[in-house]
Each structure stands twice: as structure tokens, then as C-alpha cells.
Amino acid sequence: MRKTKKETNLTIKRLLEIVRHHFTEKGYANVALEEIVKEAELTRGANYHHFQNKKGLFLAVFEEVQKDIGHHVEKKQ
């Protein structure tokens, strides 16, 4: 079943929220991809469709954090 662009973006957003929470709470090394996809109600294959691997998820979350920091700094000026 093909998803719309909006559904795909919502899936990615939800996945990144889950990953960010897990990485923050447990640290990168202590998070298994299986627990992430289970909570997101995805398959590993669906995750790999969006992100190549766990490192890809980390880099996406890292980029989000950098943007959040940038927005925070801009608001303070």
C-alpha cells in the first residue's frame, strides 16, 4: 500500500520523536532498532526505507537538535 507524502512525513516525524526520546533516555549504544520500530508500529524494512540504519536515525535526530538549538539562539537575540 502506497502512502501519501503527508502520511510518509508523519511517519518519519513520529519515528524521529521516538528515536530522540530513546537516545536521550538510554544513549545511542543502549537502544535497539527493534524497540524503536516496535514502538513506532513499523517493520525494520519500513525503517530502512526511510533511514539506512541506526546511524542514519542518529544523524537525522542530531540535525533536528541542531535546528532546535539554532531556533532557540535566534529567539534570544
N, CA, C and O atoms as a Maestro MAE file, in Angstrom:
{
 s_m_m2io_version
 :::
 2.0.0
}

f_m_ct {
 s_m_title
 :::
 protein
 m_atom[308] {
  # First column is atom index #
  i_m_mmod_type
  r_m_x_coord
  r_m_y_coord
  r_m_z_coord
  i_m_residue_number
  s_m_chain_name
  s_m_pdb_residue_name
  s_m_pdb_atom_name
  i_m_atomic_number
  :::
  1 25 0.838 -1.182 0.000 1 A "MET " " N  " 7
  2 3 0.000 0.000 0.000 1 A "MET " " CA " 6
  3 2 0.883 1.245 0.000 1 A "MET " " C  " 6
  4 15 1.719 1.416 0.887 1 A "MET " " O  " 8
  5 25 0.703 2.094 -0.969 2 A "ARG " " N  " 7
  6 3 1.475 3.329 -1.060 2 A "ARG " " CA " 6
  7 2 0.870 4.382 -0.143 2 A "ARG " " C  " 6
  8 15 -0.348 4.513 -0.025 2 A "ARG " " O  " 8
  9 25 1.743 5.111 0.488 3 A "LYS " " N  " 7
  10 3 1.303 6.192 1.359 3 A "LYS " " CA " 6
  11 2 1.429 7.515 0.629 3 A "LYS " " C  " 6
  12 15 2.230 7.667 -0.293 3 A "LYS " " O  " 8
  13 25 0.626 8.458 1.059 4 A "THR " " N  " 7
  14 3 0.745 9.801 0.507 4 A "THR " " CA " 6
  15 2 1.988 10.457 1.100 4 A "THR " " C  " 6
  16 15 2.544 9.970 2.084 4 A "THR " " O  " 8
  17 25 2.412 11.541 0.509 5 A "LYS " " N  " 7
  18 3 3.573 12.289 1.003 5 A "LYS " " CA " 6
  19 2 3.322 12.754 2.438 5 A "LYS " " C  " 6
  20 15 4.226 12.730 3.273 5 A "LYS " " O  " 8
  21 25 2.089 13.176 2.716 6 A "LYS " " N  " 7
  22 3 1.748 13.641 4.055 6 A "LYS " " CA " 6
  23 2 1.859 12.498 5.066 6 A "LYS " " C  " 6
  24 15 2.397 12.688 6.157 6 A "LYS " " O  " 8
  25 25 1.356 11.320 4.713 7 A "GLU " " N  " 7
  26 3 1.445 10.161 5.607 7 A "GLU " " CA " 6
  27 2 2.896 9.761 5.838 7 A "GLU " " C  " 6
  28 15 3.284 9.425 6.957 7 A "GLU " " O  " 8
  29 25 3.688 9.799 4.784 8 A "THR " " N  " 7
  30 3 5.109 9.471 4.900 8 A "THR " " CA " 6
  31 2 5.809 10.444 5.844 8 A "THR " " C  " 6
  32 15 6.586 10.029 6.704 8 A "THR " " O  " 8
  33 25 5.534 11.732 5.682 9 A "ASN " " N  " 7
  34 3 6.156 12.739 6.549 9 A "ASN " " CA " 6
  35 2 5.737 12.564 8.004 9 A "ASN " " C  " 6
  36 15 6.549 12.752 8.910 9 A "ASN " " O  " 8
  37 25 4.476 12.205 8.235 10 A "LEU " " N  " 7
  38 3 4.008 11.958 9.596 10 A "LEU " " CA " 6
  39 2 4.698 10.733 10.201 10 A "LEU " " C  " 6
  40 15 5.046 10.728 11.382 10 A "LEU " " O  " 8
  41 25 4.889 9.710 9.393 11 A "THR " " N  " 7
  42 3 5.590 8.501 9.853 11 A "THR " " CA " 6
  43 2 7.016 8.842 10.252 11 A "THR " " C  " 6
  44 15 7.484 8.422 11.310 11 A "THR " " O  " 8
  45 25 7.702 9.592 9.421 12 A "ILE " " N  " 7
  46 3 9.086 9.984 9.701 12 A "ILE " " CA " 6
  47 2 9.144 10.841 10.958 12 A "ILE " " C  " 6
  48 15 10.012 10.639 11.807 12 A "ILE " " O  " 8
  49 25 8.230 11.791 11.082 13 A "LYS " " N  " 7
  50 3 8.202 12.657 12.262 13 A "LYS " " CA " 6
  51 2 7.996 11.834 13.528 13 A "LYS " " C  " 6
  52 15 8.699 12.036 14.518 13 A "LYS " " O  " 8
  53 25 7.051 10.919 13.505 14 A "ARG " " N  " 7
  54 3 6.775 10.063 14.671 14 A "ARG " " CA " 6
  55 2 7.999 9.211 15.002 14 A "ARG " " C  " 6
  56 15 8.379 9.087 16.166 14 A "ARG " " O  " 8
  57 25 8.604 8.632 13.989 15 A "LEU " " N  " 7
  58 3 9.784 7.798 14.189 15 A "LEU " " CA " 6
  59 2 10.916 8.598 14.835 15 A "LEU " " C  " 6
  60 15 11.568 8.116 15.762 15 A "LEU " " O  " 8
  61 25 11.147 9.800 14.356 16 A "LEU " " N  " 7
  62 3 12.216 10.629 14.917 16 A "LEU " " CA " 6
  63 2 11.914 11.061 16.345 16 A "LEU " " C  " 6
  64 15 12.828 11.172 17.162 16 A "LEU " " O  " 8
  65 25 10.648 11.304 16.659 17 A "GLU " " N  " 7
  66 3 10.284 11.634 18.044 17 A "GLU " " CA " 6
  67 2 10.605 10.469 18.975 17 A "GLU " " C  " 6
  68 15 11.149 10.662 20.063 17 A "GLU " " O  " 8
  69 25 10.266 9.265 18.539 18 A "ILE " " N  " 7
  70 3 10.528 8.064 19.337 18 A "ILE " " CA " 6
  71 2 12.031 7.864 19.503 18 A "ILE " " C  " 6
  72 15 12.513 7.618 20.609 18 A "ILE " " O  " 8
  73 25 12.756 7.970 18.417 19 A "VAL " " N  " 7
  74 3 14.209 7.767 18.444 19 A "VAL " " CA " 6
  75 2 14.883 8.809 19.342 19 A "VAL " " C  " 6
  76 15 15.759 8.476 20.140 19 A "VAL " " O  " 8
  77 25 14.476 10.044 19.207 20 A "ARG " " N  " 7
  78 3 15.067 11.109 20.027 20 A "ARG " " CA " 6
  79 2 14.851 10.826 21.505 20 A "ARG " " C  " 6
  80 15 15.767 10.983 22.312 20 A "ARG " " O  " 8
  81 25 13.649 10.413 21.857 21 A "HIS " " N  " 7
  82 3 13.351 10.083 23.250 21 A "HIS " " CA " 6
  83 2 14.234 8.934 23.737 21 A "HIS " " C  " 6
  84 15 14.829 9.022 24.811 21 A "HIS " " O  " 8
  85 25 14.322 7.861 22.953 22 A "HIS " " N  " 7
  86 3 15.123 6.697 23.355 22 A "HIS " " CA " 6
  87 2 16.606 7.042 23.470 22 A "HIS " " C  " 6
  88 15 17.262 6.648 24.435 22 A "HIS " " O  " 8
  89 25 17.135 7.770 22.496 23 A "PHE " " N  " 7
  90 3 18.546 8.137 22.547 23 A "PHE " " CA " 6
  91 2 18.832 9.033 23.745 23 A "PHE " " C  " 6
  92 15 19.875 8.905 24.386 23 A "PHE " " O  " 8
  93 25 17.910 9.937 24.045 24 A "THR " " N  " 7
  94 3 18.086 10.839 25.186 24 A "THR " " CA " 6
  95 2 18.051 10.078 26.503 24 A "THR " " C  " 6
  96 15 18.873 10.317 27.388 24 A "THR " " O  " 8
  97 25 17.105 9.169 26.630 25 A "GLU " " N  " 7
  98 3 16.915 8.436 27.881 25 A "GLU " " CA " 6
  99 2 17.960 7.338 28.103 25 A "GLU " " C  " 6
  100 15 18.413 7.130 29.229 25 A "GLU " " O  " 8
  101 25 18.342 6.636 27.029 26 A "LYS " " N  " 7
  102 3 19.186 5.446 27.181 26 A "LYS " " CA " 6
  103 2 20.586 5.591 26.585 26 A "LYS " " C  " 6
  104 15 21.493 4.832 26.928 26 A "LYS " " O  " 8
  105 25 20.756 6.555 25.704 27 A "GLY " " N  " 7
  106 3 22.020 6.672 24.984 27 A "GLY " " CA " 6
  107 2 21.988 5.826 23.721 27 A "GLY " " C  " 6
  108 15 21.320 4.794 23.660 27 A "GLY " " O  " 8
  109 25 22.708 6.274 22.737 28 A "TYR " " N  " 7
  110 3 22.721 5.624 21.419 28 A "TYR " " CA " 6
  111 2 23.042 4.140 21.504 28 A "TYR " " C  " 6
  112 15 22.343 3.316 20.914 28 A "TYR " " O  " 8
  113 25 24.087 3.799 22.228 29 A "ALA " " N  " 7
  114 3 24.565 2.413 22.275 29 A "ALA " " CA " 6
  115 2 23.571 1.462 22.943 29 A "ALA " " C  " 6
  116 15 23.593 0.259 22.683 29 A "ALA " " O  " 8
  117 25 22.702 1.995 23.799 30 A "ASN " " N  " 7
  118 3 21.783 1.150 24.555 30 A "ASN " " CA " 6
  119 2 20.384 1.059 23.951 30 A "ASN " " C  " 6
  120 15 19.456 0.571 24.597 30 A "ASN " " O  " 8
  121 25 20.235 1.524 22.730 31 A "VAL " " N  " 7
  122 3 18.937 1.475 22.058 31 A "VAL " " CA " 6
  123 2 19.019 0.468 20.918 31 A "VAL " " C  " 6
  124 15 19.905 0.534 20.065 31 A "VAL " " O  " 8
  125 25 18.071 -0.465 20.926 32 A "ALA " " N  " 7
  126 3 17.994 -1.455 19.853 32 A "ALA " " CA " 6
  127 2 16.973 -0.987 18.812 32 A "ALA " " C  " 6
  128 15 15.911 -0.471 19.161 32 A "ALA " " O  " 8
  129 25 17.298 -1.166 17.565 33 A "LEU " " N  " 7
  130 3 16.408 -0.771 16.483 33 A "LEU " " CA " 6
  131 2 15.052 -1.479 16.609 33 A "LEU " " C  " 6
  132 15 14.019 -0.917 16.245 33 A "LEU " " O  " 8
  133 25 15.061 -2.697 17.118 34 A "GLU " " N  " 7
  134 3 13.826 -3.464 17.271 34 A "GLU " " CA " 6
  135 2 12.827 -2.759 18.187 34 A "GLU " " C  " 6
  136 15 11.628 -2.750 17.907 34 A "GLU " " O  " 8
  137 25 13.314 -2.169 19.279 35 A "GLU " " N  " 7
  138 3 12.400 -1.483 20.198 35 A "GLU " " CA " 6
  139 2 11.842 -0.214 19.569 35 A "GLU " " C  " 6
  140 15 10.707 0.172 19.846 35 A "GLU " " O  " 8
  141 25 12.625 0.427 18.734 36 A "ILE " " N  " 7
  142 3 12.178 1.646 18.063 36 A "ILE " " CA " 6
  143 2 11.058 1.325 17.073 36 A "ILE " " C  " 6
  144 15 10.000 1.955 17.102 36 A "ILE " " O  " 8
  145 25 11.292 0.349 16.203 37 A "VAL " " N  " 7
  146 3 10.278 0.044 15.195 37 A "VAL " " CA " 6
  147 2 9.022 -0.548 15.831 37 A "VAL " " C  " 6
  148 15 7.917 -0.348 15.328 37 A "VAL " " O  " 8
  149 25 9.191 -1.273 16.929 38 A "LYS " " N  " 7
  150 3 8.021 -1.819 17.623 38 A "LYS " " CA " 6
  151 2 7.151 -0.691 18.166 38 A "LYS " " C  " 6
  152 15 5.934 -0.700 17.979 38 A "LYS " " O  " 8
  153 25 7.760 0.270 18.830 39 A "GLU " " N  " 7
  154 3 7.007 1.397 19.382 39 A "GLU " " CA " 6
  155 2 6.374 2.236 18.273 39 A "GLU " " C  " 6
  156 15 5.267 2.749 18.436 39 A "GLU " " O  " 8
  157 25 7.067 2.372 17.161 40 A "ALA " " N  " 7
  158 3 6.551 3.156 16.033 40 A "ALA " " CA " 6
  159 2 5.546 2.364 15.200 40 A "ALA " " C  " 6
  160 15 4.935 2.897 14.275 40 A "ALA " " O  " 8
  161 25 5.384 1.089 15.539 41 A "GLU " " N  " 7
  162 3 4.493 0.187 14.808 41 A "GLU " " CA " 6
  163 2 4.880 0.099 13.333 41 A "GLU " " C  " 6
  164 15 4.041 0.178 12.436 41 A "GLU " " O  " 8
  165 25 6.190 -0.067 13.123 42 A "LEU " " N  " 7
  166 3 6.752 -0.230 11.788 42 A "LEU " " CA " 6
  167 2 7.525 -1.539 11.724 42 A "LEU " " C  " 6
  168 15 7.772 -2.180 12.745 42 A "LEU " " O  " 8
  169 25 7.895 -1.915 10.540 43 A "THR " " N  " 7
  170 3 8.804 -3.043 10.368 43 A "THR " " CA " 6
  171 2 10.216 -2.492 10.220 43 A "THR " " C  " 6
  172 15 10.406 -1.305 9.955 43 A "THR " " O  " 8
  173 25 11.201 -3.366 10.395 44 A "ARG " " N  " 7
  174 3 12.581 -2.917 10.167 44 A "ARG " " CA " 6
  175 2 12.751 -2.449 8.728 44 A "ARG " " C  " 6
  176 15 13.459 -1.480 8.454 44 A "ARG " " O  " 8
  177 25 12.088 -3.156 7.809 45 A "GLY " " N  " 7
  178 3 12.160 -2.785 6.397 45 A "GLY " " CA " 6
  179 2 11.627 -1.388 6.135 45 A "GLY " " C  " 6
  180 15 12.192 -0.637 5.341 45 A "GLY " " O  " 8
  181 25 10.529 -1.043 6.811 46 A "ALA " " N  " 7
  182 3 9.963 0.305 6.653 46 A "ALA " " CA " 6
  183 2 10.942 1.347 7.184 46 A "ALA " " C  " 6
  184 15 11.101 2.419 6.600 46 A "ALA " " O  " 8
  185 25 11.591 1.022 8.290 47 A "ASN " " N  " 7
  186 3 12.597 1.947 8.823 47 A "ASN " " CA " 6
  187 2 13.736 2.119 7.829 47 A "ASN " " C  " 6
  188 15 14.178 3.239 7.572 47 A "ASN " " O  " 8
  189 25 14.212 1.007 7.269 48 A "TYR " " N  " 7
  190 3 15.321 1.079 6.322 48 A "TYR " " CA " 6
  191 2 14.925 1.822 5.050 48 A "TYR " " C  " 6
  192 15 15.782 2.363 4.351 48 A "TYR " " O  " 8
  193 25 13.641 1.849 4.752 49 A "HIS " " N  " 7
  194 3 13.170 2.601 3.587 49 A "HIS " " CA " 6
  195 2 13.429 4.105 3.786 49 A "HIS " " C  " 6
  196 15 13.759 4.817 2.838 49 A "HIS " " O  " 8
  197 25 13.276 4.565 5.018 50 A "HIS " " N  " 7
  198 3 13.444 5.984 5.320 50 A "HIS " " CA " 6
  199 2 14.871 6.326 5.772 50 A "HIS " " C  " 6
  200 15 15.400 7.385 5.435 50 A "HIS " " O  " 8
  201 25 15.473 5.430 6.525 51 A "PHE " " N  " 7
  202 3 16.810 5.656 7.081 51 A "PHE " " CA " 6
  203 2 17.626 4.400 6.856 51 A "PHE " " C  " 6
  204 15 17.144 3.292 7.093 51 A "PHE " " O  " 8
  205 25 18.830 4.558 6.411 52 A "GLN " " N  " 7
  206 3 19.661 3.427 6.027 52 A "GLN " " CA " 6
  207 2 19.933 2.477 7.197 52 A "GLN " " C  " 6
  208 15 19.988 1.261 7.017 52 A "GLN " " O  " 8
  209 25 20.099 3.036 8.384 53 A "ASN " " N  " 7
  210 3 20.437 2.222 9.549 53 A "ASN " " CA " 6
  211 2 20.261 3.060 10.819 53 A "ASN " " C  " 6
  212 15 19.751 4.179 10.769 53 A "ASN " " O  " 8
  213 25 20.684 2.511 11.941 54 A "LYS " " N  " 7
  214 3 20.575 3.230 13.212 54 A "LYS " " CA " 6
  215 2 21.395 4.518 13.183 54 A "LYS " " C  " 6
  216 15 20.979 5.534 13.739 54 A "LYS " " O  " 8
  217 25 22.541 4.476 12.545 55 A "LYS " " N  " 7
  218 3 23.367 5.682 12.420 55 A "LYS " " CA " 6
  219 2 22.622 6.759 11.630 55 A "LYS " " C  " 6
  220 15 22.719 7.942 11.956 55 A "LYS " " O  " 8
  221 25 21.888 6.363 10.604 56 A "GLY " " N  " 7
  222 3 21.089 7.311 9.833 56 A "GLY " " CA " 6
  223 2 20.022 7.969 10.686 56 A "GLY " " C  " 6
  224 15 19.757 9.163 10.549 56 A "GLY " " O  " 8
  225 25 19.406 7.187 11.572 57 A "LEU " " N  " 7
  226 3 18.434 7.743 12.515 57 A "LEU " " CA " 6
  227 2 19.112 8.747 13.440 57 A "LEU " " C  " 6
  228 15 18.586 9.831 13.693 57 A "LEU " " O  " 8
  229 25 20.283 8.372 13.937 58 A "PHE " " N  " 7
  230 3 21.021 9.273 14.827 58 A "PHE " " CA " 6
  231 2 21.336 10.589 14.128 58 A "PHE " " C  " 6
  232 15 21.148 11.659 14.707 58 A "PHE " " O  " 8
  233 25 21.808 10.519 12.905 59 A "LEU " " N  " 7
  234 3 22.165 11.732 12.177 59 A "LEU " " CA " 6
  235 2 20.946 12.619 11.939 59 A "LEU " " C  " 6
  236 15 21.049 13.844 12.004 59 A "LEU " " O  " 8
  237 25 19.793 12.008 11.663 60 A "ALA " " N  " 7
  238 3 18.563 12.785 11.472 60 A "ALA " " CA " 6
  239 2 18.157 13.476 12.767 60 A "ALA " " C  " 6
  240 15 17.751 14.638 12.750 60 A "ALA " " O  " 8
  241 25 18.264 12.767 13.890 61 A "VAL " " N  " 7
  242 3 17.938 13.364 15.187 61 A "VAL " " CA " 6
  243 2 18.946 14.463 15.521 61 A "VAL " " C  " 6
  244 15 18.566 15.524 16.015 61 A "VAL " " O  " 8
  245 25 20.204 14.216 15.258 62 A "PHE " " N  " 7
  246 3 21.250 15.216 15.504 62 A "PHE " " CA " 6
  247 2 20.962 16.501 14.733 62 A "PHE " " C  " 6
  248 15 21.118 17.601 15.264 62 A "PHE " " O  " 8
  249 25 20.546 16.356 13.489 63 A "GLU " " N  " 7
  250 3 20.213 17.516 12.666 63 A "GLU " " CA " 6
  251 2 19.027 18.277 13.264 63 A "GLU " " C  " 6
  252 15 19.025 19.508 13.287 63 A "GLU " " O  " 8
  253 25 18.020 17.544 13.746 64 A "GLU " " N  " 7
  254 3 16.877 18.193 14.400 64 A "GLU " " CA " 6
  255 2 17.311 18.979 15.634 64 A "GLU " " C  " 6
  256 15 16.862 20.103 15.855 64 A "GLU " " O  " 8
  257 25 18.183 18.381 16.429 65 A "VAL " " N  " 7
  258 3 18.654 19.045 17.648 65 A "VAL " " CA " 6
  259 2 19.415 20.320 17.287 65 A "VAL " " C  " 6
  260 15 19.244 21.352 17.937 65 A "VAL " " O  " 8
  261 25 20.237 20.252 16.270 66 A "GLN " " N  " 7
  262 3 20.969 21.443 15.834 66 A "GLN " " CA " 6
  263 2 20.007 22.557 15.408 66 A "GLN " " C  " 6
  264 15 20.212 23.725 15.738 66 A "GLN " " O  " 8
  265 25 18.961 22.183 14.675 67 A "LYS " " N  " 7
  266 3 17.973 23.182 14.256 67 A "LYS " " CA " 6
  267 2 17.270 23.778 15.468 67 A "LYS " " C  " 6
  268 15 17.066 24.990 15.534 67 A "LYS " " O  " 8
  269 25 16.898 22.933 16.429 68 A "ASP " " N  " 7
  270 3 16.238 23.411 17.648 68 A "ASP " " CA " 6
  271 2 17.126 24.398 18.396 68 A "ASP " " C  " 6
  272 15 16.651 25.428 18.874 68 A "ASP " " O  " 8
  273 25 18.396 24.089 18.495 69 A "ILE " " N  " 7
  274 3 19.337 24.988 19.174 69 A "ILE " " CA " 6
  275 2 19.443 26.310 18.418 69 A "ILE " " C  " 6
  276 15 19.451 27.381 19.025 69 A "ILE " " O  " 8
  277 25 19.523 26.230 17.100 70 A "GLY " " N  " 7
  278 3 19.593 27.444 16.286 70 A "GLY " " CA " 6
  279 2 18.378 28.328 16.478 70 A "GLY " " C  " 6
  280 15 18.506 29.546 16.606 70 A "GLY " " O  " 8
  281 25 17.191 27.720 16.500 71 A "HIS " " N  " 7
  282 3 15.961 28.490 16.710 71 A "HIS " " CA " 6
  283 2 15.963 29.121 18.110 71 A "HIS " " C  " 6
  284 15 15.549 30.268 18.282 71 A "HIS " " O  " 8
  285 25 16.420 28.381 19.077 72 A "HIS " " N  " 7
  286 3 16.475 28.884 20.454 72 A "HIS " " CA " 6
  287 2 17.431 30.082 20.543 72 A "HIS " " C  " 6
  288 15 17.109 31.085 21.182 72 A "HIS " " O  " 8
  289 25 18.587 29.981 19.914 73 A "VAL " " N  " 7
  290 3 19.579 31.070 19.940 73 A "VAL " " CA " 6
  291 2 18.994 32.303 19.232 73 A "VAL " " C  " 6
  292 15 19.158 33.423 19.715 73 A "VAL " " O  " 8
  293 25 18.326 32.110 18.113 74 A "GLU " " N  " 7
  294 3 17.742 33.232 17.386 74 A "GLU " " CA " 6
  295 2 16.679 33.947 18.208 74 A "GLU " " C  " 6
  296 15 16.569 35.172 18.145 74 A "GLU " " O  " 8
  297 25 15.904 33.205 18.970 75 A "LYS " " N  " 7
  298 3 14.865 33.806 19.802 75 A "LYS " " CA " 6
  299 2 15.456 34.655 20.917 75 A "LYS " " C  " 6
  300 15 14.834 35.626 21.347 75 A "LYS " " O  " 8
  301 25 16.645 34.307 21.392 76 A "LYS " " N  " 7
  302 3 17.280 35.009 22.495 76 A "LYS " " CA " 6
  303 2 17.926 36.315 22.053 76 A "LYS " " C  " 6
  304 15 18.225 37.161 22.896 76 A "LYS " " O  " 8
  305 25 18.146 36.499 20.783 77 A "GLN " " N  " 7
  306 3 18.835 37.710 20.313 77 A "GLN " " CA " 6
  307 2 17.895 38.868 20.167 77 A "GLN " " C  " 6
  308 15 18.316 39.959 19.782 77 A "GLN " " O  " 8
  :::
 }
 m_bond[307] {
  # First column is bond index #
  i_m_from
  i_m_to
  i_m_order
  :::
  1 1 2 1
  2 2 3 1
  3 3 4 2
  4 3 5 1
  5 5 6 1
  6 6 7 1
  7 7 8 2
  8 7 9 1
  9 9 10 1
  10 10 11 1
  11 11 12 2
  12 11 13 1
  13 13 14 1
  14 14 15 1
  15 15 16 2
  16 15 17 1
  17 17 18 1
  18 18 19 1
  19 19 20 2
  20 19 21 1
  21 21 22 1
  22 22 23 1
  23 23 24 2
  24 23 25 1
  25 25 26 1
  26 26 27 1
  27 27 28 2
  28 27 29 1
  29 29 30 1
  30 30 31 1
  31 31 32 2
  32 31 33 1
  33 33 34 1
  34 34 35 1
  35 35 36 2
  36 35 37 1
  37 37 38 1
  38 38 39 1
  39 39 40 2
  40 39 41 1
  41 41 42 1
  42 42 43 1
  43 43 44 2
  44 43 45 1
  45 45 46 1
  46 46 47 1
  47 47 48 2
  48 47 49 1
  49 49 50 1
  50 50 51 1
  51 51 52 2
  52 51 53 1
  53 53 54 1
  54 54 55 1
  55 55 56 2
  56 55 57 1
  57 57 58 1
  58 58 59 1
  59 59 60 2
  60 59 61 1
  61 61 62 1
  62 62 63 1
  63 63 64 2
  64 63 65 1
  65 65 66 1
  66 66 67 1
  67 67 68 2
  68 67 69 1
  69 69 70 1
  70 70 71 1
  71 71 72 2
  72 71 73 1
  73 73 74 1
  74 74 75 1
  75 75 76 2
  76 75 77 1
  77 77 78 1
  78 78 79 1
  79 79 80 2
  80 79 81 1
  81 81 82 1
  82 82 83 1
  83 83 84 2
  84 83 85 1
  85 85 86 1
  86 86 87 1
  87 87 88 2
  88 87 89 1
  89 89 90 1
  90 90 91 1
  91 91 92 2
  92 91 93 1
  93 93 94 1
  94 94 95 1
  95 95 96 2
  96 95 97 1
  97 97 98 1
  98 98 99 1
  99 99 100 2
  100 99 101 1
  101 101 102 1
  102 102 103 1
  103 103 104 2
  104 103 105 1
  105 105 106 1
  106 106 107 1
  107 107 108 2
  108 107 109 1
  109 109 110 1
  110 110 111 1
  111 111 112 2
  112 111 113 1
  113 113 114 1
  114 114 115 1
  115 115 116 2
  116 115 117 1
  117 117 118 1
  118 118 119 1
  119 119 120 2
  120 119 121 1
  121 121 122 1
  122 122 123 1
  123 123 124 2
  124 123 125 1
  125 125 126 1
  126 126 127 1
  127 127 128 2
  128 127 129 1
  129 129 130 1
  130 130 131 1
  131 131 132 2
  132 131 133 1
  133 133 134 1
  134 134 135 1
  135 135 136 2
  136 135 137 1
  137 137 138 1
  138 138 139 1
  139 139 140 2
  140 139 141 1
  141 141 142 1
  142 142 143 1
  143 143 144 2
  144 143 145 1
  145 145 146 1
  146 146 147 1
  147 147 148 2
  148 147 149 1
  149 149 150 1
  150 150 151 1
  151 151 152 2
  152 151 153 1
  153 153 154 1
  154 154 155 1
  155 155 156 2
  156 155 157 1
  157 157 158 1
  158 158 159 1
  159 159 160 2
  160 159 161 1
  161 161 162 1
  162 162 163 1
  163 163 164 2
  164 163 165 1
  165 165 166 1
  166 166 167 1
  167 167 168 2
  168 167 169 1
  169 169 170 1
  170 170 171 1
  171 171 172 2
  172 171 173 1
  173 173 174 1
  174 174 175 1
  175 175 176 2
  176 175 177 1
  177 177 178 1
  178 178 179 1
  179 179 180 2
  180 179 181 1
  181 181 182 1
  182 182 183 1
  183 183 184 2
  184 183 185 1
  185 185 186 1
  186 186 187 1
  187 187 188 2
  188 187 189 1
  189 189 190 1
  190 190 191 1
  191 191 192 2
  192 191 193 1
  193 193 194 1
  194 194 195 1
  195 195 196 2
  196 195 197 1
  197 197 198 1
  198 198 199 1
  199 199 200 2
  200 199 201 1
  201 201 202 1
  202 202 203 1
  203 203 204 2
  204 203 205 1
  205 205 206 1
  206 206 207 1
  207 207 208 2
  208 207 209 1
  209 209 210 1
  210 210 211 1
  211 211 212 2
  212 211 213 1
  213 213 214 1
  214 214 215 1
  215 215 216 2
  216 215 217 1
  217 217 218 1
  218 218 219 1
  219 219 220 2
  220 219 221 1
  221 221 222 1
  222 222 223 1
  223 223 224 2
  224 223 225 1
  225 225 226 1
  226 226 227 1
  227 227 228 2
  228 227 229 1
  229 229 230 1
  230 230 231 1
  231 231 232 2
  232 231 233 1
  233 233 234 1
  234 234 235 1
  235 235 236 2
  236 235 237 1
  237 237 238 1
  238 238 239 1
  239 239 240 2
  240 239 241 1
  241 241 242 1
  242 242 243 1
  243 243 244 2
  244 243 245 1
  245 245 246 1
  246 246 247 1
  247 247 248 2
  248 247 249 1
  249 249 250 1
  250 250 251 1
  251 251 252 2
  252 251 253 1
  253 253 254 1
  254 254 255 1
  255 255 256 2
  256 255 257 1
  257 257 258 1
  258 258 259 1
  259 259 260 2
  260 259 261 1
  261 261 262 1
  262 262 263 1
  263 263 264 2
  264 263 265 1
  265 265 266 1
  266 266 267 1
  267 267 268 2
  268 267 269 1
  269 269 270 1
  270 270 271 1
  271 271 272 2
  272 271 273 1
  273 273 274 1
  274 274 275 1
  275 275 276 2
  276 275 277 1
  277 277 278 1
  278 278 279 1
  279 279 280 2
  280 279 281 1
  281 281 282 1
  282 282 283 1
  283 283 284 2
  284 283 285 1
  285 285 286 1
  286 286 287 1
  287 287 288 2
  288 287 289 1
  289 289 290 1
  290 290 291 1
  291 291 292 2
  292 291 293 1
  293 293 294 1
  294 294 295 1
  295 295 296 2
  296 295 297 1
  297 297 298 1
  298 298 299 1
  299 299 300 2
  300 299 301 1
  301 301 302 1
  302 302 303 1
  303 303 304 2
  304 303 305 1
  305 305 306 1
  306 306 307 1
  307 307 308 2
  :::
 }
}
